[in-house]
Amino acid sequence: MRKSLIAFVLVLLSAAAGPGARAQTTTTLDDLVSAVVHVKTFINPNGRTVATLGGERQGTGIVIGADGLVLTIGYLMVEAHAAEVVTNDGRTVPANVVGYDHETGFGLLKAAQPLNLRPMGLGKSADLKEKDPVLVASFGGTGMVAPVHVVARREFAGSWEYLLDEAIFTTPPHPAWSGAALINREGKLVGVGSLIVRDVGGKGDGEPGNMFVPIDRLPPILADLIAEGRVSGPARPWLGVTAEEVAGRLLVARVTADGPAEKAGVQKGDILVGVGGQTAKSLADFYRKVWARGGAGTSVPLDLLRDNAAKRIDVESMNRLDHLKLKSTF
């Protein structure tokens, strides 16, 4: 397995490295994974996400800055009041919370002490094509690097009011996907691990794999996250509804405690029909209709079915980040 992995990395990197790449492959792989670190976070005990995500969280982060800036998947660090980073050589370094973006799902930390690691460069996720060979690297050294291939780049709608227009799906599935680095043939970061999914191709064949957030979503918001801890400008309206597509209907599976929907009277078990008289054809379509009403704070007229009876409930939306117990320590 180790030999086949090295051979695969050689194929990926040789085009970028040119002649002599074969002799340097092992070193190149070690260099790549040195930027992949372990992230552990300690969440505000009063945090809104403790009940669903836990009070202590662990996963992978990727060093993307020479100053110790670490990129990870946001659910590992949202509402954290403290964090630490562990390098492949066993060093544990305290980390500060920098920023979180709900729209992309990215989270940023910064090591409080020098890591002395070469950061991983950012690639272009838009250049990825179906069937392209790539690597997934999670914390744990070269033993946690696995060759995979891109199955699809397609829309992904998450039940937590989350939508990516063009998420990256790969197979076979990696067992430690949370915050894992998706690396292209040039050794550049092109995605950050978010989920394991049962239908990676979206064709209903049940093939398992992973979903990655494309790295191209990071550069436009990076400066804001570093400076302010969040993206500047108008936020999308957030309702506090967890919805799932069941038998062609949008079922309310959970209503966030003390969130806008709960305050307005939306209940678990309600069927979301549409927004302001416009029928929602899918979860993604529902989100787009909600967001089209205006920015956070706008009133969203939800059309529901409850006990087979039609109902209209106006929900005063808000910025989700204002509902969370966030603390930027940087």
C-alpha positions as CSV (number, residue, x, y, z in Angstrom):
1,M,0.0,0.0,0.0
2,R,2.8,2.4,0.9
3,K,4.6,1.6,-2.4
4,S,1.5,2.1,-4.4
5,L,0.8,5.5,-2.7
6,I,4.3,6.7,-3.4
7,A,4.0,5.6,-7.1
8,F,0.7,7.5,-7.3
9,V,2.2,10.7,-5.8
10,L,5.0,10.4,-8.3
11,V,2.5,10.4,-11.2
12,L,0.7,13.4,-9.7
13,L,3.8,15.5,-9.0
14,S,6.1,14.6,-11.9
15,A,4.5,17.0,-14.4
16,A,5.0,19.9,-12.0
17,A,8.4,18.9,-10.8
18,G,9.9,18.0,-14.1
19,P,13.0,15.8,-14.5
20,G,14.4,14.4,-11.3
21,A,11.0,14.3,-9.6
22,R,11.2,10.5,-9.0
23,A,14.2,10.9,-6.6
24,Q,12.4,13.7,-4.8
25,T,8.9,12.1,-4.4
26,T,9.2,10.9,-0.8
27,T,10.5,14.2,0.4
28,T,7.8,16.0,-1.5
29,L,5.1,13.9,0.1
30,D,6.6,14.5,3.6
31,D,6.7,18.2,2.8
32,L,3.1,18.2,1.8
33,V,1.8,16.5,4.8
34,S,3.9,18.6,7.2
35,A,1.4,21.4,6.6
36,V,-1.5,19.1,7.6
37,V,-2.0,19.4,11.3
38,H,-4.3,18.2,14.1
39,V,-6.9,20.7,15.4
40,K,-8.5,20.4,18.8
41,T,-11.0,23.0,19.9
42,F,-12.8,23.8,23.2
43,I,-16.3,25.3,22.8
44,N,-18.1,27.9,24.8
45,P,-20.2,25.8,27.3
46,N,-23.2,28.0,26.4
47,G,-22.6,27.7,22.7
48,R,-25.6,27.1,20.5
49,T,-23.8,24.2,18.7
50,V,-22.7,22.2,21.7
51,A,-25.8,20.0,21.7
52,T,-25.3,18.9,18.0
53,L,-21.5,19.2,17.6
54,G,-20.1,18.7,21.1
55,G,-18.1,20.7,23.5
56,E,-14.7,19.5,22.4
57,R,-14.0,18.8,18.7
58,Q,-11.1,17.3,16.8
59,G,-10.1,17.1,13.2
60,T,-7.6,18.3,10.6
61,G,-6.3,21.7,9.7
62,I,-4.1,22.9,6.9
63,V,-1.3,25.5,7.4
64,I,-1.8,28.1,4.7
65,G,0.3,31.0,6.0
66,A,3.9,31.3,7.1
67,D,2.6,33.1,10.2
68,G,0.8,30.0,11.4
69,L,-2.6,30.6,9.8
70,V,-4.6,27.3,9.7
71,L,-7.6,26.6,7.6
72,T,-10.1,24.0,8.7
73,I,-13.8,23.2,8.2
74,G,-15.8,25.6,10.3
75,Y,-17.9,23.1,12.3
76,L,-14.7,22.0,14.1
77,M,-14.1,25.5,15.5
78,V,-17.4,27.5,15.5
79,E,-18.1,29.0,19.0
80,A,-14.6,27.9,20.2
81,H,-13.1,29.9,23.1
82,A,-9.7,28.1,22.9
83,A,-7.9,25.8,20.5
84,E,-4.7,24.0,19.9
85,V,-2.7,22.7,16.9
86,V,-0.6,19.5,16.9
87,T,2.1,19.0,14.3
88,N,3.3,15.8,12.8
89,D,6.4,15.8,14.9
90,G,4.3,15.9,18.1
91,R,4.4,19.6,19.0
92,T,1.3,21.0,20.6
93,V,0.8,24.7,20.1
94,P,-2.0,26.9,21.4
95,A,-4.1,28.6,18.7
96,N,-6.3,31.6,18.5
97,V,-9.7,31.7,16.9
98,V,-9.6,34.0,13.8
99,G,-12.8,33.7,11.9
100,Y,-15.7,31.7,10.7
101,D,-17.9,31.9,7.6
102,H,-21.3,30.0,7.5
103,E,-21.8,30.6,3.8
104,T,-18.7,28.6,2.7
105,G,-18.2,26.5,5.9
106,F,-14.5,27.7,6.3
107,G,-12.9,28.3,9.7
108,L,-9.6,29.9,10.5
109,L,-7.2,29.6,13.4
110,K,-3.8,31.0,14.0
111,A,-1.0,29.3,16.0
112,A,0.1,31.4,19.0
113,Q,3.7,30.3,18.5
114,P,5.8,29.8,15.4
115,L,5.1,26.4,13.7
116,N,8.1,26.6,11.4
117,L,6.2,24.7,8.7
118,R,6.1,25.4,5.0
119,P,2.5,26.4,4.3
120,M,0.5,24.6,1.6
121,G,-0.1,26.7,-1.5
122,L,-3.6,27.3,-2.8
123,G,-4.5,25.8,-6.1
124,K,-7.5,26.4,-8.4
125,S,-10.4,24.1,-7.6
126,A,-12.2,25.4,-10.8
127,D,-9.6,23.5,-12.8
128,L,-10.6,20.1,-11.4
129,K,-12.4,17.8,-13.7
130,E,-14.3,14.6,-13.3
131,K,-12.0,11.5,-13.0
132,D,-9.0,13.7,-12.1
133,P,-6.7,11.9,-9.6
134,V,-6.1,13.8,-6.4
135,L,-4.9,13.1,-2.9
136,V,-6.8,13.4,0.5
137,A,-4.5,14.1,3.5
138,S,-5.7,14.2,7.0
139,F,-3.5,14.5,10.2
140,G,-1.2,11.6,10.9
141,G,1.6,11.9,8.4
142,T,2.0,10.0,5.1
143,G,0.0,7.1,6.5
144,M,-3.1,9.2,6.3
145,V,-2.7,10.2,2.7
146,A,-4.9,8.4,0.2
147,P,-5.3,8.6,-3.5
148,V,-8.9,9.3,-4.7
149,H,-10.5,10.7,-7.8
150,V,-13.0,13.4,-8.5
151,V,-16.4,11.9,-9.2
152,A,-18.4,15.1,-9.6
153,R,-18.5,18.9,-9.1
154,R,-22.1,19.7,-8.4
155,E,-24.6,21.5,-6.3
156,F,-24.9,20.5,-2.6
157,A,-27.7,21.6,-0.3
158,G,-27.2,20.9,3.4
159,S,-30.0,20.6,5.9
160,W,-28.6,23.5,8.0
161,E,-29.4,26.3,5.5
162,Y,-26.2,25.7,3.6
163,L,-25.7,25.6,-0.2
164,L,-22.7,25.2,-2.4
165,D,-23.2,25.8,-6.1
166,E,-20.3,23.5,-7.1
167,A,-19.0,21.2,-4.3
168,I,-16.3,18.7,-5.0
169,F,-17.1,15.0,-4.6
170,T,-14.5,12.3,-4.5
171,T,-14.2,8.5,-4.0
172,P,-13.2,6.2,-2.4
173,P,-14.2,7.8,1.0
174,H,-11.5,8.9,3.4
175,P,-12.1,7.8,7.0
176,A,-10.9,11.1,8.5
177,W,-12.6,13.7,6.3
178,S,-13.2,16.6,8.7
179,G,-10.9,19.4,7.6
180,A,-8.8,17.1,5.4
181,A,-6.8,18.6,2.6
182,L,-7.7,17.8,-1.0
183,I,-4.5,18.2,-3.0
184,N,-4.1,18.4,-6.8
185,R,-1.3,17.0,-9.0
186,E,0.8,20.2,-8.5
187,G,0.7,19.6,-4.7
188,K,-1.7,22.5,-4.2
189,L,-4.7,22.7,-1.9
190,V,-8.0,22.6,-3.9
191,G,-10.6,21.7,-1.2
192,V,-11.3,21.2,2.5
193,G,-13.1,18.1,3.7
194,S,-16.6,18.5,5.0
195,L,-18.7,15.4,4.9
196,I,-18.9,11.7,4.0
197,V,-21.8,11.0,1.7
198,R,-23.6,7.9,0.5
199,D,-24.3,9.0,-3.1
200,V,-21.2,10.7,-4.2
201,G,-22.2,11.0,-7.8
202,G,-25.7,12.2,-7.1
203,K,-27.2,9.4,-9.3
204,G,-28.8,7.4,-6.7
205,D,-26.5,4.4,-6.9
206,G,-25.3,4.7,-3.3
207,E,-21.6,5.0,-4.0
208,P,-19.9,6.4,-0.9
209,G,-17.4,9.3,-0.9
210,N,-16.5,12.6,0.5
211,M,-17.7,16.2,-0.1
212,F,-15.1,19.0,-0.2
213,V,-15.6,22.8,-0.1
214,P,-13.8,24.2,-3.1
215,I,-10.8,26.4,-2.2
216,D,-11.7,29.0,-4.7
217,R,-14.3,30.2,-2.2
218,L,-11.6,31.3,0.2
219,P,-9.5,34.1,-1.4
220,P,-12.5,36.5,-1.8
221,I,-13.3,36.4,1.9
222,L,-9.9,35.7,3.5
223,A,-9.0,39.3,4.3
224,D,-12.3,39.9,5.9
225,L,-12.1,36.8,8.1
226,I,-8.6,37.7,9.2
227,A,-9.5,41.4,9.9
228,E,-13.0,41.0,11.3
229,G,-13.6,37.3,12.1
230,R,-16.5,37.3,9.6
231,V,-17.3,38.4,6.0
232,S,-18.3,42.1,5.7
233,G,-21.4,43.3,4.0
234,P,-25.0,42.1,4.1
235,A,-25.5,38.6,5.4
236,R,-28.1,36.1,4.1
237,P,-31.3,35.8,6.1
238,W,-31.2,32.8,8.5
239,L,-34.3,31.1,9.8
240,G,-33.0,28.4,12.2
241,V,-34.7,25.5,10.4
242,T,-33.1,22.1,9.7
243,A,-35.0,20.6,6.7
244,E,-34.7,17.4,4.8
245,E,-36.0,16.2,1.5
246,V,-38.3,13.2,2.2
247,A,-40.5,11.6,-0.5
248,G,-40.4,14.8,-2.6
249,R,-41.3,17.1,0.3
250,L,-39.3,19.4,2.5
251,L,-39.7,18.2,6.1
252,V,-38.8,20.3,9.1
253,A,-36.6,17.9,11.0
254,R,-35.6,20.4,13.7
255,V,-36.1,24.0,14.7
256,T,-33.2,25.8,16.4
257,A,-33.9,26.8,20.0
258,D,-34.5,30.5,20.3
259,G,-34.0,31.0,16.6
260,P,-36.2,33.0,14.3
261,A,-38.4,30.1,13.1
262,E,-39.0,28.8,16.6
263,K,-40.0,32.3,17.7
264,A,-42.4,32.6,14.8
265,G,-44.1,29.3,15.5
266,V,-42.6,26.9,13.0
267,Q,-42.6,23.4,14.4
268,K,-40.8,20.1,13.8
269,G,-42.8,18.0,11.4
270,D,-44.1,21.0,9.3
271,I,-43.8,20.6,5.6
272,L,-42.1,23.6,3.8
273,V,-44.1,24.3,0.7
274,G,-42.6,27.5,-0.5
275,V,-41.9,31.2,0.1
276,G,-44.4,34.0,-0.4
277,G,-46.6,31.9,-2.7
278,Q,-43.7,30.5,-4.7
279,T,-43.4,26.7,-4.5
280,A,-40.0,25.4,-3.6
281,K,-39.0,22.5,-5.9
282,S,-36.1,21.3,-3.8
283,L,-34.1,22.3,-0.7
284,A,-31.7,24.3,-2.8
285,D,-34.6,26.1,-4.5
286,F,-36.1,26.8,-1.1
287,Y,-32.9,28.4,0.1
288,R,-32.6,30.6,-3.0
289,K,-36.2,31.8,-2.6
290,V,-35.5,32.7,1.0
291,W,-32.3,34.5,0.2
292,A,-34.0,36.4,-2.6
293,R,-36.2,38.1,-0.1
294,G,-33.4,40.4,1.0
295,G,-30.6,40.5,3.6
296,A,-30.6,39.3,7.2
297,G,-33.4,40.9,9.1
298,T,-36.0,40.7,6.3
299,S,-39.3,39.1,7.0
300,V,-39.7,35.8,5.2
301,P,-43.3,34.5,4.5
302,L,-43.1,30.7,4.8
303,D,-45.8,28.6,3.2
304,L,-46.3,25.4,5.3
305,L,-48.4,22.3,5.6
306,R,-49.3,21.3,9.1
307,D,-51.6,18.4,9.7
308,N,-52.4,18.6,5.9
309,A,-53.6,22.2,6.4
310,A,-52.0,25.1,4.6
311,K,-50.4,27.8,6.8
312,R,-48.5,31.0,6.3
313,I,-46.0,32.1,8.9
314,D,-43.9,35.2,8.7
315,V,-40.4,34.7,10.1
316,E,-38.2,37.6,11.1
317,S,-34.8,36.4,9.9
318,M,-31.4,37.3,11.3
319,N,-27.7,36.8,10.6
320,R,-26.8,33.4,11.9
321,L,-23.5,34.6,13.2
322,D,-25.4,37.0,15.6
323,H,-27.2,33.9,17.0
324,L,-24.0,32.1,17.8
325,K,-21.6,32.6,20.8
326,L,-18.6,33.6,18.7
327,K,-15.4,34.8,20.2
328,S,-12.5,35.9,18.0
329,T,-9.4,35.7,20.0
330,F,-7.0,37.0,17.3
